[in-house]
Amino acid sequence: MTYFLKRLSEKRIWNKIFVQRLSEPLHLNFISIFIFLFGSFRKKVAYDLVLRPQHAYSILEAADQAKERGLKTISVLEFGVANGAGLMNIIKIAKKVTKVTGINIEIFGFDTGKGMPAPLDFRDHPEYYTTGDFPMNRDLLEQNTKNNATLIYGTVKDTINDFKKTISPEAPIGFISVDVDYYSSTKEVFELLDSKPEHFLPLTYIYFDDITLPHHNDKCGELLAIKEFNNTHQYRNISYHPFFANRRIFKNADWVKQIYYFHVLDHKYRFELERNRETNVLDNPYLNFEGNKKQFN
């Protein structure tokens, strides 16, 4: 609560509230007051009342999917930790998700620990980012994340292959936050996505932080990396779900447009021809037959 109130003292937060929140229907904002005061964690996630809702939504959805598949643990990854506000938020949310779902969550944060490396060329958006940006207070962050997250130091290309060897199908990856700014670094992150299919949930959530500014486009940065990945992979696809916003109560928030789905098309779940469930039957209000729930009297 203290951190939430502190955030409300920032001018940019009020600008965000005005543009993304108060532009929504008045009755939804009114209901939100009661949800904030008395609602469950799930309700607060549904009403975007958890700090960094992109984390809350994705981790909760991944945990629910894991529970449905009989798993006990999932892995959550953040690429681009910097001073760790996002990672510490993930830790806090993960504890609440575990309490609600019973799913354990292993958290990994990747960062050089020294700020950003040198940009490659125009594709890395040097108009926005450059060498040394976003350094880390390493000792302080380690003290505050100890026993709750594993920090992995070094460039992505120097650490990703060793990490891939440690992934277990018993704790598949369910959510990835990509905040590495550069096209070149994002390409290196995507080497992770070539791991064995069982190392992911069939539908894994990815949040892309750096796709919102005016100069971001699909010939540079994270958007170019996404396009190239999809063009070179037959059974893996990173896609924005065009109806995702329709499923949210609040639809104007930027983060809704930053959530992508990583489809693992070669996952065994996609090939299970028999499902342990009843046959789907469509109702018809114009016919009278057994099991029809919508028939006229």
N, C-alpha and C positions, 0 to 999 in steps of 0.2 A: 504494500500500500504506500509506504514512504517513497519508494522509487517511482511508483506511478504518479504520485503527486508532484514529485520533483520534475518529472518529464512534462507535466502540464505547465511548468513555469517557462518552458522553451517556446519562443515565438514560432518556430517552424512546426511545432506540434499543433499549435492552434491553427496555423494555416492549413495543415493537413486535415484537422478535424472539420474546419469550415468547408473545404473543397470536397473531401471524400466522405464525410459523415453527415454533416448537416444538410447536404444535398439529397439525402435519402428521405423517404416519407416520414413525416413528423411522428406518426403513431409508433413507428418502429424505434425511433430514438426515445420516445416516452417509455415504451416497454423495456428498453435497454436499462433504464435506471433501476427498475425492479429486478431485472436479471443480474445486474452488477451487485446489488445488495443481497439478494436472496437465492440467486440461481445456482445450479450445480455447475461443476467444471465443464461438462458437456454443453450445457446451455450457454455458458460464457464463450466457449469456442464457437458455437453456432452464431452468436451475436457479435463476434469480433471484439470481445471484451477481455482478451488475454493479450498482454504485450507481445509483439511480434506474432500476430495471428498466423502468419505463414508457417511458423514452426509448430504452433499448437495444432492447427488443422492437419498438417501432414503427418506429424508423429502420432496423433490420435488415430487417424485413418489407417496408417501402417500397422499400428498395434492391433486394431480391430481386425484387419485382414489376417494378421499373423495368428490371432486367437481362433479365427474361423478355420484356419488351416491346421490347427493343433500344435502350433509352435509355442515355445515358452520365452524366446528371446529374439530381439531384432537389433540390428546395428544402425546407428545414425551417424552421419559424417558431415563435418563442416570443412570446406576448403576455403581458406582465407580467414584466419582467426583474428589477426591484428591484436587489438587490446582486449579482446575476449568478451565483449558485451553480448554478442550473439551466442557464443558458446555457453556462457553462464546462464543465459535465458533458456537455451536448450536443456541444460541440466535441470533447471527449475521445472520446466514443463514436463520433462521426462519423468520426474518423480510423481507428478500428479497423474500422468497417463498410466504409469505403473499401478498406482493406487486404484484407478478406475477400471483398468482392464486386466491386471494381474500379469501383464507382459513385462519382462525385464528388458531394459534398454541399455546397450553398450554404446558409449559415445566416443568419437574420435575427432580430434581437431588437427588439421594440417596447416602449417605455416612455416615460412623461412625463419621466423623469429627475429628477422632483421629488416623487415619491410620488403617492398616489392623489388623484384629483379629489374634489370634494364629492359625497356620495351623492344620488341623485335623490329617493327616498322609501323606503318599507318594502321595495320590491322589490329594493333594493340591499343589503339586510341590514345596516343601520347598527348593529344590535346586535353585529355582528362587525367591520365595517370602517368607516373614516372618513377624512376629508380628511388627506392628508399621510402616511398609513401607507405603509410599505415604500419609503422614499427610497433613492436610489442614490448610491454613491460613484463618480461618473461618471469622473473622471480615472483613478482606479486601475483601474476595470473596462476602460476603453478600452485602457489599457496592456497588460492581460492577455488581451485578445481581439483585438488588432490583427492584421489579415491572416487571421483565422480566422472572423470573424463581422461582419456589418454591423448596427450599432445605429441604429435609427430613433427619433428623439425627438419627442414631442408626444402629444396625446391620440389615441386610435384614429381618431375621426371626422375629425381634421385631417390624418392621414397615410395612411389606408387607400386613398383614391382614387388618389393619386399612386403608391403602391406597386403597385396593380393594373395600372397602365400598363406596369410593368416586368417583369411575369411573362412567361416565355417557355415555349412548349410543349416547348422543348428541355430545360427544367429544371423540370418540373411539380412542384407542391406534393405532398409525400408524407406529411408529418406536421406537425400543428399542436398546440402545447401552449398551452392557454388557462388563464391564471392571472391574470385581471383582476378576480376577486372579484365585481364588480357585475353585475347584470342589464343595466343601461344600457350598460356597456362591452362586455359580451358581444354584445349586439345589434349594436353597431358593428363588432365583429370579424366577425360573420356577413355583413356587407356584402361581405366578401372572397369568400364562398362563392357569390356571384352571378356570379363571373368566368366566362370562357369554359370550356367543359368540358375542352378540351385543356390547360388550365392546371393540372389536377389529375391524379393517378392515378385510374383508375376507382374504386378503393377507397382512400380517403385516411384515415389514422388521426388521431383527435383525442383528446387527453388533457384531461379537465376536472378541474382541481385542487380546485375549491371546490364540491363536491357531497356532502361526507361528514359534515358537522357536524349536530347534532340539529335546528337551525332551518332547514336547507336543505330546500326543497320545490319542487314544480313550479308554484307561484304566485309564486315569488321567484327571484332569482339566475340562475345559469347554467342551471338546470333549466327555468325559465320561458322563457328565451330559446330553448332547444332546442325546446320544445313549440311556441312561436309560429313558429319557423322552419319546422318540419315542416308546420304547418297552412297555411302560405302558399306552399309550393313543391311543385309537382307532380312535378318531375324531379330534385329534390335531397332527400336524406333523411339525417338524423343519427340513428343508432339504436345502442342497446346490443345486442350480440349475446348472447342468453341462453345460448348454448353455449360462449362463449369460455372461461369458467373450466374447463369440462370438458377443454379442449385444453391446459391448463397442467399441469405436473407439480405445482407448488405452487398451490393453489387459494384459500387463505385470505387472501392479501395484498389490502389495500385497492385497490391500483392496478389490479388485474384488473377491478374494478367501475367504474373511472374511464376506461377505454378505450372510445371510441365509434367506429363506422364512419361515415364520410361517403360515402354512395353517390351517385355522379355518374351518374344514370340516363340523361342525354342525352349521355354520352360515346360516341364512335363505337365504342369497344370493345363497348358493350352492343348495338350494332346489326349487328355482323359476323355474317352468317348462315353464312358458310363458314369453317371452321377447318382449318388445315393439320395434320391429325392423323388417325390411324386411327379408324374407327368404333368406338364403345363397344359391347362385347358382354358380356352378363351370363353368368357361368358357371352351370352347373346340375349338381350332383353326381349327379342321378338320370338324366341323359341322356348318351349317348355321341355327340359330334359334334366335328368338326375345330375346333381352337382352344379347346376346353373344358378348362380347367386343373384343374377340381375333380372330374372324373368318377371314379366308383368303378372299381376294377380288375375 
